[in-house]
């Protein structure tokens, strides 16, 4: 158990350091999206074996996903930026109507945020056109409310710890986020996979 624990920690550290390195390679603005996808690819491929995570594999994944991952990253984050800006404006206005609008904008922001987490996971598992990938991710968000909450709560806890211990941003935060995405969405992804297999047969 101790040996598995140390291997798991080293896997997280390696993934996170690679994420930081490749994010900087893309000048952050164009590096974060492909680096996030690279982490997901390596996490799926490694199956918790840190030896399977190499710089060469990371570079090939980063390079292969560069254009498409940036398109998805900026599409989702552009939508989030618009929603958050409108939320910022609406919270400054008082009244029941504006309170309802605040709630709707916040809910839509959370749904889009969670949908992007599914995009990252499905991109590593399936070869789909962008539109089909987005559709599948949006459907997955609504499959289980408990999975939706579990994913958000887990990410919030990871970010909370990282806020208190800034060193985690370099060594663990983003890799833990990736690992939690796969753990929290496992039930929904298994359901989707069974449906896809059933349709093919």
Number of C-alpha atoms within 10 A of each C-alpha: 6 7 8 11 10 11 16 15 16 18 22 25 21 20 29 26 17 24 27 19 17 24 20 15 14 16 11 14 12 20 21 24 26 28 32 28 28 28 28 25 22 21 24 14 15 15 10 19 15 19 11 14 21 14 12 9 15 21 15 12 20 26 14 14 19 20 14 13 25 19 16 19 20 15 13 18 16 12 14 20 14 13 20 17 11 15 19 13 11 17 14 9 12 9 8 9 10 15 14 12 15 22 13 14 21 17 13 16 21 15 16 20 18 21 22 21 19 24 25 26 24 20 20 18 15 9 10 12 9 15 9 11 18 20 12 17 23 18 13 21 21 14 15 13 10 11 19 20 13 17 20 18 13 16 19 13 12 18 19 11 13 17 13 9 11 12 11 19 17 17 21 21 22 25 26 22 22 22 16 18 22 21 13 20 21 14 13 18 19 11 12 16 12 11 12 11 9 9 8 7 6
